[in-house]
Amino acid sequence: MQFFEEHIRKILAKHTKAAPGAFRLEIPPSQEFGNYALPCFSLTKIAKSAPSAIAKDLHEKILPDEIIERTEVKGPYLNFFIRQALFAEKIIQLIQTNEFRRVPRKNNTVMVEFFHANTHKAVHIGHIRNICLGESLSRILEQRGSTVIRVNYQGDIGPHVAKCLYGLLHSKEKPPLRHRGVWLGKVYSRAHELAKDPKVQEELRTINKNLYAGDPKIIKLWKKTRKYCLDDFEELYREFDVKFKRLYFESEVEKHGIELAKHLLAEGIAKESEGAVIVDLKSYGLSVYVLLTKDKHAVYHTKDLALAELKAKEYPRVDLSIHVVGKEQELYFRQLFKTFELINSPMKGKSHHVIYGLVMLPEGKMSSREGTVVLYDDLIQTMLKRASQEVAKRHSWTKKKIDASAKAIAFGALKYSMLSRENNREIIFDWDTALSFEGETGPYIQYAYARICSILRKCKRGAKPNFGLLNSEKELGLLSALAGFPGAVEHAAQNYSPHTVANYAYTVAKAFSEFYTSNRVIQEDKALEAARISLITSTKAVLEESLRLLGITAPQEM
């Protein structure tokens, strides 16, 4: 799809002193502004003129050719109109030969660290935004040509584990046969409430101390319950179609982190303060953080510094290390990355924090105290139930087929709601909106795809398409939307922003719906019918690839 852009850039380079790669072309919001637009603001230094004057001057110099039908000035923009039949034929050809999926290899290796759900605690809706972002970002980077290593770093030791173990030691309740990790999350929540008692707090400190000291009884219970959680996580990974290359845990880097902290103390990078070991980053505007507690226990920074060394040892060819973590940890990662610089860590200069906002409910911020946290298990069961009811209303299918369709819709709705907003923006999660078949939702896009599949099952092929007949406003609008795929993926990859692909998928689905409302595909004019079949076949391919990048199933029927 770069065919037309490269042609335009070469012509622009011919009439200016800039190189072809210097021109940033945009796809206009409406067909009345052409197929491509050049914002002339960036040429003011070269041309020494106002953007509108530059646009007018280029318009007078650029003549129609075998590709460009005409140019038009709109203020500071120069709009390009491609010869319509050629535009349709080329776009459809590039899609149907799968060229739109192929990109030059970037020859770089990217590690994406995401999910981070701790053992011995419940998985909630915030974790779901994390796993959706991490997996979609990984797929986008892979599509753009990077080798991606998916890793997960989880807290399996610490005070939260002590609370869960305390709850188990003071309970006669037996674990269920399935979803034992979910059950442990509830045990933890009850123990968390009891922890307000000073006597309980003292026992929690003892359990935590014994856990770090390797007490056989505590270690045995820890290992057994840790496996409960990891088994549940594996099931969740399958549901979200995520395959991690490496699972890292705090327990495997804690000891080396302590050794590293002592080394930094000896080197003068860290210092003692009231019995604790700290790193002072006030001169960098990053305040002070604790590296070892007064009891010489490791904290998050300590373990992350050791984790960086372990990652570099196991994957020495990583060019970029991405951490998908919530906005509340922004200062933490700025401190961590600055420390990487100070200690010359192997992750120095190649670490990046992808920030995402909280997931809110319509009534406000989630709170465990108020009972408004949406746990993943409750969330998906509710969405599956609602989706099943919607499918059953529309079809007299078997229960097996209804359940399969409901699963595709429920997960599509959930993933799209997590990915369709900018990373750093908060999400207001609403059940009804997420599952709606109308508006900017996952099911709306899935339904557009299923509708195309239904149309194509009724079509008979054989006639030669006449792409020159694809000249209505809605046909050209759909073609223009399809042409935007490479730009959407490139923008998403460069800015680590899956929402760009999510929004693009909605744009294509909406353009198809508008096309289909006013244009019959099956008709007497077989040349036009063949052209429209090619158009919707191409739309199907682009929607399928866009949904794949979001981790969403493209259903044949809905």
C-alpha positions in Angstrom: 0.0 0.0 0.0 3.1 2.2 0.0 2.9 2.2 -3.8 1.0 5.5 -4.2 2.8 7.2 -1.3 6.2 6.4 -2.8 5.1 7.8 -6.1 3.8 11.0 -4.5 7.0 11.4 -2.4 9.2 11.1 -5.5 7.3 13.9 -7.3 7.4 16.1 -4.2 11.2 15.6 -3.9 11.5 16.6 -7.6 9.9 19.9 -6.9 11.6 20.7 -3.6 15.0 20.3 -2.0 13.8 17.6 0.4 14.5 13.9 0.2 11.5 11.6 -0.5 11.4 10.3 3.0 11.0 13.8 4.5 7.3 14.0 3.4 4.7 12.9 5.9 1.5 12.0 4.0 -1.9 11.6 5.7 -5.1 9.9 4.7 -7.9 12.6 4.7 -11.0 12.1 6.9 -13.3 12.3 3.8 -13.2 11.4 0.1 -13.9 15.0 -0.8 -10.3 15.8 0.2 -8.7 13.1 -2.0 -6.8 9.9 -1.2 -3.7 11.5 0.4 -2.9 14.8 1.9 0.4 16.6 2.4 0.5 19.0 5.5 2.9 21.7 4.3 3.9 23.0 7.7 7.1 20.9 7.7 8.3 22.5 4.5 8.3 26.1 5.7 12.0 26.1 6.6 13.0 24.7 3.2 10.6 26.9 1.1 10.8 30.0 3.3 7.1 30.5 2.7 3.8 30.1 4.5 2.2 26.5 4.4 -0.7 27.7 2.2 1.7 29.4 -0.3 3.8 26.2 -0.4 0.6 24.1 -1.1 -0.4 26.5 -3.9 3.1 26.5 -5.5 3.3 22.7 -5.5 -0.3 22.4 -6.9 0.8 24.5 -9.9 4.0 22.5 -10.5 2.6 19.0 -10.1 0.8 17.9 -13.3 -1.5 14.9 -13.8 0.2 11.6 -14.7 -0.7 7.9 -15.0 -1.3 7.7 -11.3 -2.2 11.2 -10.0 -5.5 12.5 -11.5 -5.2 15.9 -9.9 -4.2 17.9 -6.9 -6.2 20.4 -4.9 -5.3 23.1 -2.3 -7.1 23.2 1.0 -5.5 25.9 3.1 -2.1 24.5 4.3 -2.8 21.1 2.8 -2.1 19.8 -0.7 -4.6 17.0 -1.5 -3.8 14.2 -4.0 -6.5 12.4 -6.0 -5.4 9.1 -7.4 -7.0 7.8 -10.6 -9.9 5.9 -9.1 -9.8 2.6 -11.1 -6.1 2.3 -10.5 -6.5 3.1 -6.8 -9.2 0.4 -6.3 -7.3 -2.2 -8.3 -4.0 -1.7 -6.6 -5.4 -1.7 -3.0 -7.4 -4.8 -3.6 -4.5 -6.5 -5.3 -2.1 -5.8 -2.5 -4.6 -7.2 0.1 -5.5 -10.3 -1.9 -1.9 -11.2 -2.5 -1.2 -10.7 1.3 1.3 -8.0 0.5 -0.4 -5.7 3.1 0.7 -8.2 5.8 4.4 -8.3 4.8 6.8 -5.7 6.3 10.6 -5.4 6.1 12.3 -7.1 9.0 13.4 -4.6 11.7 16.2 -7.0 12.8 15.7 -6.2 16.4 14.7 -8.2 19.5 12.1 -6.8 21.9 11.3 -8.2 25.3 7.8 -7.4 26.5 7.1 -8.0 30.2 3.5 -8.0 31.2 0.6 -9.4 33.3 2.4 -9.5 36.6 -0.4 -11.0 38.7 0.9 -12.1 42.1 0.4 -15.6 43.4 -1.8 -15.9 46.5 -4.0 -13.0 45.3 -7.0 -12.7 43.1 -6.7 -11.7 39.4 -8.9 -8.6 38.8 -10.0 -6.5 35.9 -6.8 -4.3 36.1 -4.7 -7.4 35.3 -6.9 -8.0 32.3 -6.1 -4.6 30.8 -2.4 -5.4 31.3 -2.5 -8.8 29.6 -4.6 -7.5 26.7 -2.2 -4.6 26.2 0.9 -6.7 26.5 -0.2 -9.4 24.1 -1.6 -7.0 21.5 1.6 -4.9 21.6 3.6 -8.1 21.1 1.6 -9.0 18.1 1.9 -5.6 16.6 5.7 -5.5 17.0 5.9 -9.0 15.5 3.8 -7.9 12.5 6.1 -5.0 12.0 9.1 -7.3 11.9 10.5 -7.5 15.4 11.4 -10.7 17.3 9.4 -10.5 20.5 10.2 -12.4 23.7 7.1 -12.4 26.0 8.0 -12.6 29.7 6.1 -12.3 33.0 7.4 -11.2 36.3 5.3 -12.2 39.4 5.4 -11.7 43.1 5.4 -15.1 44.8 6.9 -14.0 48.1 6.3 -11.1 50.5 3.7 -9.8 52.9 0.7 -10.7 50.6 1.8 -14.4 50.6 2.2 -14.3 54.4 -1.4 -13.0 54.7 -2.7 -15.8 52.5 -0.8 -18.5 54.4 -2.0 -17.0 57.7 -5.6 -17.4 56.4 -5.0 -21.0 55.5 -3.3 -21.8 58.8 -6.4 -20.5 60.7 -9.0 -22.1 58.5 -10.4 -25.6 58.2 -11.8 -24.9 54.7 -10.7 -27.4 52.1 -9.6 -26.2 48.6 -12.0 -26.7 45.7 -11.2 -29.1 42.9 -10.8 -26.3 40.3 -9.9 -22.6 40.4 -7.9 -23.0 43.5 -6.0 -19.8 42.8 -9.3 -17.9 42.8 -10.2 -19.5 46.1 -6.8 -18.5 47.5 -7.6 -14.9 46.5 -10.6 -15.0 48.7 -8.6 -16.5 51.6 -6.2 -13.6 51.2 -9.0 -11.0 51.2 -10.4 -12.4 54.5 -6.9 -12.4 56.0 -6.3 -8.8 54.8 -9.3 -7.7 56.9 -8.1 -9.5 59.9 -4.6 -7.9 59.6 -5.9 -4.7 61.2 -5.5 -6.5 64.6 -2.0 -5.9 66.1 -1.8 -9.5 67.2 -2.5 -10.7 63.7 0.1 -8.3 62.4 2.7 -9.8 64.7 1.9 -13.3 63.5 2.1 -12.2 59.9 5.6 -10.8 60.4 6.6 -14.2 61.9 5.2 -16.1 58.9 6.9 -13.8 56.5 10.2 -14.1 58.3 10.0 -17.9 58.4 9.2 -17.9 54.7 12.3 -16.0 53.8 14.3 -18.1 56.3 13.2 -21.4 54.6 11.1 -22.9 57.5 10.2 -26.4 56.2 6.5 -26.2 57.2 5.9 -22.8 55.7 7.9 -23.6 52.6 5.8 -26.8 52.0 2.5 -24.9 52.3 3.9 -22.1 50.1 5.0 -24.4 47.3 1.6 -26.2 47.3 -0.5 -23.1 47.2 1.9 -21.4 44.7 1.2 -24.2 42.3 -2.6 -23.7 42.8 -2.1 -20.1 41.5 0.2 -21.0 38.7 -2.2 -23.7 37.4 -5.0 -21.1 37.3 -2.7 -18.7 35.5 -1.9 -21.3 32.9 -5.6 -21.7 32.2 -6.0 -17.9 31.9 -3.1 -17.7 29.5 -4.8 -20.3 27.3 -8.0 -18.3 27.4 -6.2 -15.2 26.2 -4.0 -17.1 23.7 -0.8 -15.9 25.4 2.4 -18.0 25.4 5.1 -16.6 27.6 8.7 -17.5 26.8 9.9 -17.1 30.4 8.1 -16.8 33.7 10.2 -14.8 36.2 9.5 -14.8 40.0 10.5 -12.5 42.8 11.6 -15.6 44.8 14.4 -16.4 42.2 16.0 -12.9 42.2 15.5 -12.0 45.9 18.9 -13.3 47.2 20.9 -11.9 44.3 19.2 -8.6 44.8 20.4 -8.5 48.4 24.0 -9.2 47.3 23.7 -6.5 44.6 22.4 -4.0 47.1 25.4 -4.7 49.4 27.7 -4.2 46.4 26.1 -0.9 45.6 26.6 0.2 49.2 30.3 -0.7 49.0 30.6 1.2 45.7 29.0 4.3 47.2 26.0 4.3 44.9 23.8 3.4 47.8 24.2 4.5 51.4 22.9 3.7 54.9 20.2 5.7 56.5 18.7 4.8 59.9 19.6 1.2 59.4 18.2 0.8 55.9 20.1 1.0 52.6 18.9 3.7 50.3 19.6 5.2 46.9 19.4 9.0 46.9 18.2 10.3 43.5 17.2 13.8 44.7 19.7 15.5 42.4 17.9 14.0 39.5 14.5 15.0 40.8 13.6 11.4 41.6 13.7 11.5 45.4 15.0 8.7 47.6 14.1 5.0 47.6 14.9 2.1 49.9 17.0 -0.7 48.6 17.2 -2.8 51.8 14.9 -2.5 54.8 16.3 -2.2 58.4 15.9 -6.0 58.6 18.0 -6.2 55.4 15.1 -7.6 53.4 14.9 -7.0 49.7 12.1 -4.7 48.3 10.8 -4.2 44.7 13.8 -2.1 43.5 16.3 -4.6 44.9 14.7 -7.5 43.0 14.2 -5.6 39.8 17.9 -4.7 39.7 18.7 -8.4 40.0 16.0 -9.3 37.5 17.6 -7.0 34.9 20.9 -8.9 35.2 19.2 -12.3 34.9 17.3 -11.2 31.8 20.5 -9.9 30.2 22.3 -13.1 31.0 19.5 -15.3 29.5 18.7 -13.0 26.5 21.9 -11.0 25.7 20.6 -9.9 22.3 17.6 -7.9 23.5 17.6 -4.4 22.0 14.6 -3.1 23.9 12.9 -4.1 27.2 9.3 -3.0 27.6 7.5 -3.0 30.9 3.7 -2.9 30.7 2.8 -1.5 34.2 0.2 0.9 35.5 0.6 4.6 35.8 0.9 4.6 39.6 4.4 3.0 39.1 5.7 5.8 36.9 8.1 7.3 39.5 9.2 3.8 40.4 10.4 3.0 36.8 12.0 6.4 36.4 14.0 5.6 39.6 14.8 2.1 38.3 15.9 3.2 34.9 18.1 6.0 36.4 19.7 3.4 38.6 20.4 1.2 35.6 22.4 4.2 34.2 24.3 4.8 37.5 25.4 1.1 37.9 25.9 0.5 34.1 23.3 -2.2 34.1 23.0 -4.3 30.9 19.5 -2.9 30.6 20.8 0.7 30.6 19.3 2.7 27.7 17.1 -0.1 26.4 14.3 -0.1 29.0 10.9 1.5 28.4 7.8 1.8 30.6 4.5 1.5 28.8 2.0 3.2 31.1 -1.7 2.4 31.3 -4.5 3.9 33.4 -6.8 2.4 35.9 -10.0 0.5 35.0 -12.9 2.2 36.7 -16.5 1.3 37.2 -19.3 3.7 36.3 -19.8 4.4 40.0 -16.1 5.2 40.5 -12.7 3.8 41.4 -12.6 0.1 42.4 -12.0 -0.6 46.1 -11.5 -3.8 47.9 -12.8 -2.2 51.1 -16.0 -1.2 49.4 -16.4 -4.5 47.6 -16.3 -2.9 44.1 -13.3 -4.8 42.7 -14.3 -6.8 39.7 -12.5 -10.2 39.9 -11.6 -11.8 36.6 -13.5 -15.0 37.3 -16.7 -13.1 38.1 -16.1 -10.8 35.1 -15.8 -13.5 32.5 -18.6 -15.7 33.8 -21.0 -12.7 33.7 -19.9 -11.8 30.2 -20.2 -15.4 29.0 -23.7 -15.6 30.4 -24.8 -12.3 28.8 -23.2 -13.2 25.5 -24.9 -16.7 25.5 -28.3 -15.0 26.1 -27.7 -12.7 23.1 -26.7 -15.5 20.8 -29.6 -17.7 21.9 -32.0 -14.9 21.0 -30.7 -14.8 17.4 -30.1 -18.4 16.6 -31.6 -21.9 17.2 -28.1 -23.4 17.4 -26.9 -26.3 19.5 -25.7 -25.5 23.0 -22.1 -26.3 21.9 -22.3 -23.8 19.1 -23.9 -21.2 21.2 -21.2 -21.6 23.9 -18.4 -21.3 21.3 -20.0 -18.2 19.7 -20.6 -16.6 23.2 -17.0 -17.2 24.1 -15.7 -15.5 21.0 -18.1 -12.5 21.6 -17.4 -12.2 25.4 -13.6 -12.2 25.0 -13.9 -9.9 21.9 -16.0 -7.5 23.9 -13.6 -7.7 26.9 -10.4 -7.3 24.9 -11.7 -4.4 22.7 -12.9 -2.5 25.8 -9.4 -2.8 27.3 -7.6 -1.8 24.0 -9.7 0.9 22.4 -8.6 3.7 24.6 -5.2 5.4 24.8 -2.9 3.5 27.2 -2.6 6.4 29.7 -6.3 7.1 29.9 -8.6 5.5 32.5 -11.2 3.1 31.3 -14.8 3.2 32.6 -15.9 -0.4 32.2 -19.6 -0.8 31.6 -20.9 -4.4 31.0 -23.8 -3.3 28.6 -21.6 -1.0 26.5 -18.8 -3.6 26.1 -21.2 -6.3 24.8 -23.2 -4.1 22.5 -23.5 -5.0 18.8 -23.7 -1.3 18.0 -21.1 1.5 18.3 -17.4 1.2 19.0 -17.3 -2.3 20.4 -15.6 -5.6 19.8 -18.9 -7.4 18.9 -19.7 -4.6 16.3 -16.4 -5.3 14.5 -16.9 -9.1 14.8 -20.4 -8.8 13.4 -19.1 -6.8 10.4 -16.7 -9.7 9.7 -19.4 -12.3 10.1 -21.7 -10.4 7.8 -19.0 -10.4 5.1 -18.6 -14.1 5.5 -22.3 -14.6 5.1 -22.4 -12.6 1.9 -19.5 -14.4 0.4 -21.1 -17.8 1.1 -23.9 -16.7 -1.3 -21.7 -15.3 -4.0 -20.8 -17.0 -7.3 -17.5 -16.1 -8.7 -16.1 -16.1 -12.2 -16.8 -12.8 -13.9 -13.9 -10.4 -14.4 -14.1 -7.3 -12.1 -14.2 -3.8 -13.4 -12.7 -1.7 -10.7 -13.5 1.5 -12.5 -17.2 0.8 -11.4 -16.2 1.2 -7.7 -16.9 4.9 -7.8 -19.6 5.6 -5.3 -18.9 7.7 -2.2 -19.2 4.7 0.1 -17.1 2.4 -2.1 -14.3 4.9 -2.3 -14.6 5.5 1.5 -14.2 1.8 2.2 -11.2 1.6 -0.2 -9.6 4.6 1.6 -10.1 2.9 5.0 -8.4 -0.3 3.7 -5.5 1.7 2.5 -4.9 2.9 6.0 -3.8 -0.5 7.5 0.0 -0.1 7.2 -0.1 3.4 8.7 -2.2 2.3 11.6 0.1 -0.6 12.4 3.2 1.5 12.0 1.8 4.2 14.3 0.8 1.6 16.9 4.3 0.0 16.8 6.2 3.3 17.1 4.0 4.6 19.9 3.4 1.3 21.7 -0.3 2.1 21.3 -2.6 -0.9 20.4 -5.6 1.5 20.6 -4.6 2.8 17.1 -5.3 -0.6 15.6 -8.5 -1.0 17.7 -9.8 2.4 16.4 -8.7 1.5 12.9 -10.6 -1.8 13.0 -13.7 0.1 14.0 -13.2 2.6 11.2 -13.1 -0.3 8.6 -16.1 -2.0 10.1 -18.1 1.2 10.0 -17.0 2.0 6.4 -18.1 -1.5 5.4 -21.5 -1.1 7.1 -22.1 2.2 5.4 -21.1 0.7 2.0 -23.3 -2.3 2.5 -26.3 -0.2 3.5 -26.3 1.6 0.1 -24.7 -0.9 -2.3 -25.9 -4.4 -3.1 -23.1 -6.9 -3.8 -25.1 -9.5 -5.7 -26.7 -8.1 -8.8 -27.2 -8.3 -12.6 -24.0 -6.4 -13.6 -21.5 -9.2 -13.1 -18.5 -6.9 -13.7 -19.6 -4.7 -10.9 -20.6 -7.6 -8.7 -17.1 -9.1 -9.2 -15.5 -5.8 -8.2 -17.7 -5.6 -5.1 -16.9 -9.2 -4.2 -13.2 -8.3 -4.4 -13.8 -5.2 -2.3 -15.5 -7.1 0.6 -13.1 -10.0 0.3 -10.3 -7.5 0.9 -12.3 -5.9 3.8 -12.6 -9.4 5.3 -8.8 -9.9 5.2 -8.0 -6.5 6.7 -10.6 -7.0 9.5 -9.3 -10.5 10.2 -5.7 -9.2 10.5 -6.7 -6.2 12.6 -8.6 -8.4 15.0 -5.7 -10.9 15.2 -3.4 -8.1 16.2 -5.8 -7.3 19.0 -6.0 -10.9 20.1 -9.7 -11.1 19.1 -11.4 -14.0 17.3 -12.9 -13.3 13.9 -16.1 -15.4 13.8 -17.6 -16.8 10.6 -21.1 -16.6 12.2 -22.7 -14.5 14.9 
